[in-house]
Amino acid sequence: MKLQNSLTAVAVAMVCMASASAAVSPDEAKKLGTTLTYAGAEKGGNAAGTIPPYTGGLTTLPPGYKKGDPIRPDPFAGEKPLFSIDAKNLDKYADKLTEGTKGLMRKYPTFRVDVYPTHRTVSHPKQVADNTLKCAVTAKTSADGRSMEGCHAGIPFPIPQNGYEAMWNHLTRYEGNAFTMNYKALYVDSLGKPTLTTAGNAIADYPYWFSSDPAAPHVYRVKVAYKEPARRAGEGIMLQDPMDYATSGRRAWSYLPGQRRVRVSPSVNFDTPNPSTGGATTYDDSFIFLGSMERFNFKLLGKKEIYIPYNVYKMAYHSTTADLFKPNHLNPDFVRWELHRVWVIEATLAEGKRHIYSKRVFYLDEDSWAAMSSDQYDMRGQLYRAAYTFPTVSYDVPALMAQTNGQYDLVSGIYAVNFYFADTGGVKYIAPPPERDWSPDSLAGGGLR
């Protein structure tokens, strides 16, 4: 069945291209906080009762959690799967699976989706809701969707009118103000051998959310100091993504200890293979999608119920590399799947643009706006790769944590996962670093803390 035939009746197809996009009317915005959550999600559950109503998210600290601990207990550790889906019963659940998930089941008989009760755990600080109510009637995009303005420290388009607005919600999703983690990236080859491609310390912050300047130019910044493997020890990379891609674009720098200098790195962008994952993903595959939208046309197809990884505390905080990274795919025992409503966005390669993907289909969680999965198609139009986010909610902040992400290559049989932090110490939320720590010189000067 084609995707368009399975979209829910509550959503409609929108125009995908416009030189400018305006906010919704005040009357339309009145839905927020009534029939819709402040984030624009449907407050009610589904008719089948398999998706519950939204009741404010997970804000109660589970037993055993110690304040400030970067390793977070699983609040659902006692739950068992309701049922499992694999190649044998795939057809029964096909309408609630992405094309990538179905492709993995058909390719690997051992790939399995364990479906658990759905918990709508996403919760944000009150100021996020307050600012989103303002942004709903003031935010707008320009430059064919590549830039966004008229919103600060809020979800810009809680009632999206087109694909660009929905993707801006993903790019500006709330994951706290700043955090740091020691992490690993691993690549598993077609023979099932896992290889550590990188390990290091990352610091990320989101000036869009914490800056007192409503015109803060950056939506996201990250700086990484590599520690492993030995050939990469001492290297560093930093990138800064703007609100206005049309004017400034991404800024990126790298530091190579052998050269003892910081270099501007314009290639840290788009479909350049990402060395952090052994080249198994592109730079704009990060977090399912990261960067400028200029190479694709984005069309909002509507909303759908699908099974996606969600509340994966066991994988994110309570697994080891040996436990998780198995031949062909991640160990299904550690990946929790739930039924959630997602916005579906189809991105097709723009005329005259170059990319290794001809089409990408993104699935954005209605409660958080984070992209939770995507299907990538090659230049022949065939399914090429399937990507997933492995999210949890940091109930102590509260904020979504959607950094760990993985990509399966359905052609070569390899897969890779980036920002895996379970056996490297978890995630620690911090105060945003001072501006001097985001200067290029800080890469060579030991600015990471």
PAMIRO-594903 format. One record per residue (C-alpha): residue in one letter; x, y, z. Coordinates in Angstrom, 1 decimal, always signed. Each point is the difference from the previous one (the first is absolute). Example, Ala and Ser with C-alpha at 12.3 -4.5 7.8 and 13.67 -1.06 7.14 Angstrom:
% PAMIRO-594903
ATOM fiza      X      Y      Z
ATOM    a  +12.3   -4.5   +7.8
ATOM    s   +1.4   +3.4   -0.7
//
This chain:
% PAMIRO-594903
ATOM fiza      X      Y      Z
ATOM    m   +0.0   +0.0   +0.0
ATOM    k   +1.3   +3.4   -0.9
ATOM    l   +0.9   +2.3   +2.9
ATOM    q   -2.6   +2.6   -1.2
ATOM    n   -2.8   -2.5   +0.4
ATOM    s   +0.9   -0.8   +3.6
ATOM    l   +0.3   +3.6   +1.4
ATOM    t   -2.4   +0.9   +2.7
ATOM    a   -3.0   +2.2   -0.8
ATOM    v   +1.2   +2.7   +2.4
ATOM    a   +2.8   +1.1   -2.3
ATOM    v   +0.1   +1.3   -3.5
ATOM    a   +2.6   +0.3   -2.7
ATOM    m   +1.6   +3.4   -0.1
ATOM    v   +1.8   +2.1   -2.7
ATOM    c   +3.7   -0.9   +0.2
ATOM    m   +1.6   +3.1   -1.4
ATOM    a   -0.5   +3.7   +0.8
ATOM    s   +2.3   +3.0   +0.0
ATOM    a   -1.4   +0.9   +3.4
ATOM    s   -2.2   -1.7   +2.6
ATOM    a   -2.2   +1.9   +2.4
ATOM    a   -1.1   -1.0   +3.5
ATOM    v   -3.5   -1.3   +0.7
ATOM    s   -2.9   +2.3   +1.0
ATOM    p   -0.8   +0.8   +3.6
ATOM    d   -3.2   -2.0   -0.3
ATOM    e   +1.9   -3.1   -1.2
ATOM    a   +2.5   +0.4   +2.8
ATOM    k   -2.8   -0.3   +2.5
ATOM    k   +0.1   -3.7   -0.5
ATOM    l   +3.3   -0.1   +1.9
ATOM    g   -0.6   -1.0   +3.6
ATOM    t   -3.6   -1.1   -0.8
ATOM    t   -0.4   -2.8   -2.6
ATOM    l   +3.8   +0.2   -0.7
ATOM    t   +2.9   +0.0   +2.4
ATOM    y   +2.1   +3.2   +0.1
ATOM    a   +2.4   -1.9   -2.4
ATOM    g   -2.8   -0.6   -2.5
ATOM    a   -0.5   -3.7   +0.7
ATOM    e   -3.5   -1.5   +0.4
ATOM    k   -0.9   +0.0   +3.6
ATOM    g   -2.3   -3.0   -0.3
ATOM    g   +1.0   -3.6   -0.5
ATOM    n   -1.0   -2.1   -3.0
ATOM    a   -3.2   -1.8   -0.5
ATOM    a   +1.5   -3.4   +0.6
ATOM    g   +1.4   +1.1   +3.4
ATOM    t   +3.5   -1.0   -1.0
ATOM    i   +1.2   +3.6   +0.2
ATOM    p   -1.0   +1.6   +3.3
ATOM    p   -1.0   +3.6   +0.5
ATOM    y   +2.7   +2.5   +0.8
ATOM    t   +0.1   +0.8   +3.7
ATOM    g   +3.1   +2.2   +0.3
ATOM    g   +2.8   -2.5   -0.6
ATOM    l   +2.4   -1.7   +2.4
ATOM    t   +1.0   +2.4   +2.8
ATOM    t   +0.1   -2.4   +3.0
ATOM    l   +3.5   -1.2   +0.9
ATOM    p   +0.1   -3.8   +0.1
ATOM    p   +1.2   -1.9   +3.1
ATOM    g   +3.8   -0.2   +0.1
ATOM    y   +0.8   +3.2   -1.9
ATOM    k   +2.5   +2.2   +1.8
ATOM    k   +0.0   +3.7   -0.9
ATOM    g   +2.6   +0.9   -2.5
ATOM    d   +0.7   -3.6   -0.9
ATOM    p   +0.8   -0.3   -3.8
ATOM    i   -1.2   -3.6   +0.0
ATOM    r   -3.8   +0.0   +0.1
ATOM    p   -2.1   -3.0   +1.3
ATOM    d   -2.5   -1.5   -2.3
ATOM    p   -3.5   +1.0   +1.3
ATOM    f   -1.5   -2.8   -2.0
ATOM    a   +2.4   -2.8   +0.8
ATOM    g   -2.7   -2.3   +1.3
ATOM    e   -2.1   +0.1   -3.2
ATOM    k   -0.1   -2.9   -2.5
ATOM    p   -0.6   +0.1   -3.7
ATOM    l   -3.6   -0.1   -1.1
ATOM    f   +1.0   -1.9   -3.1
ATOM    s   +2.8   -0.3   -2.5
ATOM    i   +0.1   +0.6   -3.8
ATOM    d   +2.4   -1.7   -2.3
ATOM    a   +0.1   -1.3   -3.6
ATOM    k   -2.6   -2.7   +0.8
ATOM    n   -2.8   +2.3   +1.0
ATOM    l   +1.2   +3.2   -1.8
ATOM    d   -3.0   +0.2   -2.2
ATOM    k   -2.4   +0.3   +3.0
ATOM    y   +1.7   +3.2   +1.2
ATOM    a   +1.4   +1.3   -3.3
ATOM    d   -2.2   +3.2   +0.0
ATOM    k   +1.7   +1.1   +3.3
ATOM    l   +3.6   -0.6   -1.0
ATOM    t   +2.3   +2.2   -2.0
ATOM    e   +1.3   -1.3   -3.3
ATOM    g   +3.5   -0.2   +1.5
ATOM    t   -1.3   -2.2   +2.9
ATOM    k   -1.8   -2.3   -2.4
ATOM    g   +3.2   -0.2   -2.1
ATOM    l   +2.0   -1.0   +3.0
ATOM    m   -2.4   -2.8   +0.9
ATOM    r   +0.0   -1.3   -3.6
ATOM    k   +3.8   +0.0   -0.1
ATOM    y   +0.7   -1.4   +3.4
ATOM    p   -2.2   -2.7   +1.5
ATOM    t   +1.6   +0.8   +3.5
ATOM    f   -1.2   +3.6   -0.1
ATOM    r   -2.9   +0.5   +2.4
ATOM    v   -2.1   +2.8   +1.3
ATOM    d   -1.1   -0.5   +3.6
ATOM    v   -3.1   +2.2   +0.6
ATOM    y   -0.5   +1.4   +3.5
ATOM    p   -2.8   +2.2   +1.4
ATOM    t   +0.1   +3.5   -1.3
ATOM    h   +1.0   +2.7   +2.5
ATOM    r   -0.1   +3.7   -1.1
ATOM    t   +2.9   +1.0   +2.2
ATOM    v   +1.1   +3.2   -1.7
ATOM    s   -0.2   +3.1   +2.3
ATOM    h   +1.5   +3.5   -0.2
ATOM    p   +0.6   +2.8   +2.4
ATOM    k   -2.9   +2.5   +0.3
ATOM    q   +1.8   +2.7   -2.0
ATOM    v   +0.1   -2.2   -3.0
ATOM    a   -3.8   -0.2   +0.0
ATOM    d   -0.3   +3.7   +0.6
ATOM    n   +2.3   +1.0   -2.8
ATOM    t   -1.5   -2.5   -2.4
ATOM    l   -3.4   +1.6   +0.4
ATOM    k   +1.6   +3.3   -1.1
ATOM    c   +1.9   -1.5   -2.8
ATOM    a   -3.0   -1.7   -1.5
ATOM    v   -1.2   +3.4   -1.3
ATOM    t   +3.3   +1.7   -0.7
ATOM    a   +2.5   -2.6   -1.4
ATOM    k   +0.6   -0.2   -3.8
ATOM    t   +2.4   -1.5   -2.4
ATOM    s   +1.7   +1.7   -2.9
ATOM    a   +2.5   -0.7   -2.8
ATOM    d   -2.0   -3.1   -1.2
ATOM    g   -0.2   -1.3   +3.5
ATOM    r   +3.7   +0.1   +0.8
ATOM    s   -0.2   +2.7   +2.6
ATOM    m   -2.3   +0.6   +3.0
ATOM    e   -0.8   +3.1   +2.0
ATOM    g   -2.7   +1.5   +2.3
ATOM    c   +0.5   -2.6   +2.7
ATOM    h   +2.4   -0.4   +2.9
ATOM    a   +0.2   -2.7   +2.7
ATOM    g   -3.2   -1.7   -1.2
ATOM    i   -1.3   -2.6   -2.5
ATOM    p   -0.3   +2.3   -3.1
ATOM    f   -2.8   -1.9   -1.9
ATOM    p   -2.1   -2.1   +2.4
ATOM    i   -2.7   +0.0   -2.7
ATOM    p   +2.2   -0.5   -3.1
ATOM    q   -1.3   +1.0   -3.4
ATOM    n   +2.7   -1.6   -2.2
ATOM    g   +3.1   -2.3   +0.2
ATOM    y   +2.5   +2.7   +0.6
ATOM    e   -1.9   +1.2   +3.1
ATOM    a   -0.1   -3.6   +1.4
ATOM    m   +3.7   -0.4   -0.6
ATOM    w   +0.8   +3.2   +1.8
ATOM    n   -1.9   -1.4   +3.0
ATOM    h   +2.4   -2.9   -0.2
ATOM    l   +3.1   +2.2   -0.4
ATOM    t   -1.0   +2.1   +3.0
ATOM    r   -1.4   -2.9   +2.2
ATOM    y   +0.7   +0.5   +3.7
ATOM    e   +2.7   -2.2   +1.5
ATOM    g   +1.0   +2.3   +2.8
ATOM    n   +2.3   +3.0   +0.0
ATOM    a   +3.4   -1.8   +0.0
ATOM    f   +1.4   -3.5   +0.8
ATOM    t   +3.2   -2.0   -0.2
ATOM    m   +0.6   -3.7   -0.6
ATOM    n   +2.8   -2.4   -0.6
ATOM    y   -1.2   -2.1   -2.8
ATOM    k   +0.9   -2.7   -2.6
ATOM    a   -0.8   -0.5   -3.6
ATOM    l   +0.1   -3.5   -1.4
ATOM    y   -0.2   -1.6   -3.4
ATOM    v   -1.1   -3.6   -0.6
ATOM    d   +1.1   -1.5   -3.3
ATOM    s   -1.8   -2.5   -2.1
ATOM    l   +1.7   -2.9   +1.7
ATOM    g   -1.3   +1.2   +3.4
ATOM    k   +3.3   +1.4   +1.3
ATOM    p   -0.4   +3.2   +2.1
ATOM    t   +2.7   +2.6   -0.2
ATOM    l   +0.4   +3.1   +2.1
ATOM    t   +0.2   +2.9   -2.5
ATOM    t   +0.2   +2.8   +2.5
ATOM    a   -0.2   +0.7   +3.7
ATOM    g   +0.2   +3.4   +1.7
ATOM    n   -1.5   +2.7   +2.0
ATOM    a   -2.8   +2.2   -1.5
ATOM    i   -1.4   +3.2   +1.3
ATOM    a   -3.1   +1.4   -1.6
ATOM    d   -2.1   +3.1   +0.7
ATOM    y   -3.1   +1.6   -1.5
ATOM    p   +0.3   +3.9   +0.1
ATOM    y   -3.5   +0.1   -1.6
ATOM    w   -1.4   -1.2   +3.3
ATOM    f   +2.1   +1.8   +2.6
ATOM    s   +1.4   +3.2   -1.5
ATOM    s   -1.6   +3.2   +1.3
ATOM    d   +0.4   +1.4   -3.5
ATOM    p   -3.2   -0.7   -2.1
ATOM    a   +2.2   +0.2   -3.1
ATOM    a   +2.5   -2.6   +1.2
ATOM    p   +1.6   -1.1   -3.2
ATOM    h   +0.6   -3.7   +0.8
ATOM    v   -2.5   -2.7   +0.6
ATOM    y   +2.5   -2.7   +0.8
ATOM    r   +3.8   -0.3   +0.7
ATOM    v   +2.1   -3.1   +0.7
ATOM    k   +3.7   -0.5   +0.8
ATOM    v   +1.6   -3.4   +0.1
ATOM    a   +3.4   -1.1   +1.3
ATOM    y   +1.0   -3.4   -1.4
ATOM    k   +1.7   -2.5   +2.3
ATOM    e   -0.2   -3.3   -2.0
ATOM    p   +1.1   -1.7   -2.1
ATOM    a   +3.7   +0.8   +0.4
ATOM    r   +0.2   +1.5   -3.5
ATOM    r   -2.6   +2.6   +0.9
ATOM    a   +1.0   +0.8   +3.5
ATOM    g   +0.5   +3.7   +0.5
ATOM    e   -2.1   +1.0   -3.0
ATOM    g   -2.9   +2.4   +0.5
ATOM    i   -3.0   +1.3   -2.0
ATOM    m   -2.5   +2.8   +0.6
ATOM    l   -3.1   +1.0   -1.9
ATOM    q   -2.5   +2.8   +0.4
ATOM    d   -3.4   -0.1   -1.7
ATOM    p   -1.8   +3.4   -0.6
ATOM    m   -3.6   +1.0   +0.0
ATOM    d   +0.6   +1.7   -3.4
ATOM    y   +1.5   -2.6   -2.3
ATOM    a   -0.6   +2.1   -3.0
ATOM    t   +2.3   +2.8   +1.2
ATOM    s   +2.7   -1.7   +2.0
ATOM    g   -0.1   -3.8   -0.3
ATOM    r   +1.7   -2.4   +2.3
ATOM    r   +3.4   +0.8   +1.4
ATOM    a   +2.3   -2.8   +0.8
ATOM    w   +3.6   -0.4   +1.1
ATOM    s   +2.3   -3.0   +0.6
ATOM    y   +3.3   -0.4   +1.9
ATOM    l   +2.7   -2.5   -1.0
ATOM    p   +2.7   -0.3   +2.6
ATOM    g   +2.6   -1.0   -2.6
ATOM    q   -0.5   +3.4   -1.7
ATOM    r   -0.4   +1.9   +3.2
ATOM    r   -2.6   +2.3   -1.5
ATOM    v   -3.7   +0.5   -0.3
ATOM    r   -1.5   -0.1   -3.5
ATOM    v   -3.3   +1.2   -1.4
ATOM    s   -1.9   -3.2   -1.1
ATOM    p   -2.7   +0.8   -2.5
ATOM    s   -0.4   -3.6   -1.0
ATOM    v   -1.4   -0.9   +3.5
ATOM    n   -3.4   +0.3   -1.7
ATOM    f   -2.7   -1.7   -2.1
ATOM    d   +0.8   -3.4   -1.4
ATOM    t   +3.7   +0.0   +0.8
ATOM    p   +0.7   -3.4   +1.6
ATOM    n   +0.4   +0.4   +3.8
ATOM    p   +3.3   -1.5   +1.2
ATOM    s   -1.5   -0.3   +3.5
ATOM    t   -2.1   -2.9   -1.3
ATOM    g   +2.7   -1.4   -2.3
ATOM    g   -1.7   +1.7   -2.9
ATOM    a   -3.2   -2.1   +0.5
ATOM    t   -2.1   +3.2   +0.4
ATOM    t   +0.1   +3.5   -1.5
ATOM    y   +0.4   +3.1   +2.1
ATOM    d   -3.6   +1.0   -0.6
ATOM    d   -1.1   -3.4   +1.2
ATOM    s   +0.9   +1.1   +3.5
ATOM    f   -3.0   -0.2   +2.3
ATOM    i   -1.9   -1.3   -3.0
ATOM    f   +0.4   +3.5   -1.6
ATOM    l   +2.3   +2.9   +0.8
ATOM    g   +0.9   +3.1   -2.0
ATOM    s   -1.4   +2.1   -2.8
ATOM    m   -3.1   -1.2   -1.9
ATOM    e   +1.2   +1.6   -3.3
ATOM    r   +0.7   -3.3   -1.9
ATOM    f   -3.5   -1.4   +0.3
ATOM    n   -3.7   +1.0   -0.4
ATOM    f   -1.9   -0.9   +3.2
ATOM    k   -3.6   -1.0   -0.2
ATOM    l   -2.3   -0.5   +3.0
ATOM    l   -2.0   -3.2   -0.7
ATOM    g   -1.9   -0.2   +3.2
ATOM    k   -0.1   -2.0   +3.2
ATOM    k   +0.2   -3.8   +0.6
ATOM    e   +0.2   -2.5   +2.8
ATOM    i   +3.2   -2.1   -0.1
ATOM    y   +2.2   -2.1   +2.2
ATOM    i   +3.3   +1.8   +0.8
ATOM    p   +2.7   -0.4   +2.7
ATOM    y   -1.1   +2.0   +3.0
ATOM    n   +0.9   +0.2   +3.7
ATOM    v   +3.0   -2.2   -0.7
ATOM    y   +1.5   +0.3   +3.5
ATOM    k   +1.3   -3.5   +0.0
ATOM    m   +2.0   +0.6   -3.2
ATOM    a   +1.0   +3.6   +0.7
ATOM    y   +1.2   -0.4   +3.6
ATOM    h   +0.1   -3.7   +1.0
ATOM    s   +1.7   -1.9   -2.9
ATOM    t   +3.6   -0.7   -1.0
ATOM    t   +1.7   +0.0   -3.3
ATOM    a   +0.2   -3.8   +0.2
ATOM    d   -3.7   -0.3   +0.9
ATOM    l   -1.3   +2.3   -2.8
ATOM    f   +2.1   -0.2   -3.1
ATOM    k   -0.9   -3.3   -1.7
ATOM    p   +0.4   -1.2   -3.6
ATOM    n   -2.4   +1.6   -2.5
ATOM    h   -1.9   +2.2   +2.6
ATOM    l   -0.2   +1.1   +3.6
ATOM    n   -1.0   -2.6   +2.6
ATOM    p   -3.8   +0.1   +0.0
ATOM    d   -0.1   -0.8   +3.7
ATOM    f   +1.3   +3.5   +0.7
ATOM    v   -2.2   +2.1   -2.4
ATOM    r   -3.4   +1.0   +1.3
ATOM    w   -2.6   +0.9   -2.7
ATOM    e   -3.3   +1.8   +0.6
ATOM    l   -2.9   +1.2   -2.2
ATOM    h   +0.0   +3.8   -0.4
ATOM    r   -1.5   +2.5   -2.4
ATOM    v   +2.6   +1.7   -2.3
ATOM    w   +0.0   +2.7   -2.6
ATOM    v   +1.1   -1.4   -3.3
ATOM    i   +2.2   +2.3   -2.2
ATOM    e   +1.2   -1.0   -3.5
ATOM    a   +3.2   +1.6   -1.2
ATOM    t   +0.8   -0.3   -3.7
ATOM    l   +3.3   +1.2   -1.6
ATOM    a   -0.4   +3.5   -1.4
ATOM    e   +0.7   +0.7   -3.6
ATOM    g   +3.6   +0.7   -0.7
ATOM    k   +1.1   -1.2   +3.5
ATOM    r   +2.3   -2.9   +0.8
ATOM    h   -0.3   -2.6   +2.8
ATOM    i   +0.4   -3.8   +0.3
ATOM    y   -3.7   -0.2   +0.9
ATOM    s   -2.7   +0.7   -2.5
ATOM    k   -2.7   -0.1   +2.6
ATOM    r   -0.3   -0.1   +3.8
ATOM    v   -3.1   -0.6   +2.1
ATOM    f   +0.1   +1.4   +3.5
ATOM    y   -2.2   -1.0   +3.0
ATOM    l   -0.2   +2.7   +2.7
ATOM    d   -1.4   -0.8   +3.4
ATOM    e   -3.1   +2.1   +0.7
ATOM    d   +0.8   +0.6   +3.7
ATOM    s   +3.7   +1.1   -0.4
ATOM    w   +0.4   +0.8   -3.8
ATOM    a   +3.2   -2.1   +0.0
ATOM    a   +0.5   -2.1   -3.2
ATOM    m   -0.2   -3.5   +1.3
ATOM    s   +0.5   -1.9   -3.3
ATOM    s   +0.6   +0.5   -3.7
ATOM    d   +0.2   -2.0   -3.2
ATOM    q   +2.7   +0.9   -2.5
ATOM    y   -0.3   -0.8   -3.7
ATOM    d   +2.9   -0.2   -2.5
ATOM    m   +0.2   +1.7   -3.5
ATOM    r   -1.9   -3.0   -1.5
ATOM    g   -2.9   +0.6   +2.4
ATOM    q   +0.7   -3.2   +2.0
ATOM    l   +0.0   -0.2   +3.8
ATOM    y   +3.6   +0.5   +1.0
ATOM    r   +0.3   +0.8   +3.7
ATOM    a   -2.3   +0.0   +3.1
ATOM    a   +0.8   +2.3   +3.0
ATOM    y   -1.2   +0.2   +3.6
ATOM    t   +0.2   +2.1   +3.0
ATOM    f   +0.2   -1.8   +3.4
ATOM    p   -1.7   +2.5   +2.3
ATOM    t   -0.5   +0.4   +3.7
ATOM    v   -1.3   +2.8   +2.2
ATOM    s   +2.3   +1.5   +2.6
ATOM    y   -2.8   +0.3   +2.6
ATOM    d   +2.3   +2.0   +2.3
ATOM    v   +0.3   +3.0   -2.4
ATOM    p   -2.6   -0.7   -1.6
ATOM    a   +1.2   -0.3   -3.6
ATOM    l   +0.0   -2.5   -2.8
ATOM    m   +3.3   -1.8   -0.6
ATOM    a   +0.2   -1.0   -3.7
ATOM    q   +3.7   +0.0   -0.7
ATOM    t   +0.6   -3.7   -0.5
ATOM    n   -0.8   -0.9   -3.6
ATOM    g   +0.7   -2.8   -2.4
ATOM    q   -0.1   -0.8   -3.7
ATOM    y   -0.5   -3.3   -1.8
ATOM    d   +1.3   -0.4   -3.5
ATOM    l   -2.3   -2.5   -1.7
ATOM    v   +2.2   -0.4   -3.0
ATOM    s   +3.4   -0.7   +1.5
ATOM    g   -1.3   -1.6   +3.2
ATOM    i   +1.9   +2.3   +2.4
ATOM    y   -1.3   +2.2   +2.8
ATOM    a   +1.4   +2.7   +2.2
ATOM    v   -1.1   +1.8   +3.2
ATOM    n   +1.3   +3.4   +1.2
ATOM    f   -0.1   +1.6   +3.4
ATOM    y   -0.4   -3.2   +1.9
ATOM    f   +0.7   +0.8   +3.7
ATOM    a   -1.3   -2.9   +2.1
ATOM    d   +3.4   -1.4   +1.0
ATOM    t   +1.8   +3.4   -0.1
ATOM    g   -1.7   +1.8   +2.8
ATOM    g   -3.4   +1.2   -1.2
ATOM    v   -1.1   +3.7   -0.6
ATOM    k   +0.8   +2.9   +2.3
ATOM    y   -1.9   +3.3   -0.3
ATOM    i   +2.1   +3.1   +0.5
ATOM    a   -0.2   +3.7   -0.1
ATOM    p   +0.7   +1.3   -3.6
ATOM    p   +3.7   +0.5   -0.5
ATOM    p   +1.3   +3.6   -0.3
ATOM    e   +0.3   +1.5   -3.5
ATOM    r   +3.8   -0.3   +0.0
ATOM    d   -0.4   -3.8   +0.0
ATOM    w   -1.7   +0.3   -3.4
ATOM    s   +2.9   +1.8   -1.7
ATOM    p   +2.0   -2.0   -2.6
ATOM    d   +3.1   +0.5   +2.1
ATOM    s   -1.6   -2.0   +2.9
ATOM    l   +0.3   -3.2   -2.0
ATOM    a   +3.7   +0.2   +0.2
ATOM    g   +0.1   +1.7   +3.4
ATOM    g   -1.8   -2.7   +2.0
ATOM    g   -3.4   +1.8   +0.2
ATOM    l   -1.9   -3.2   +0.7
ATOM    r   -0.8   -0.6   +3.7
//
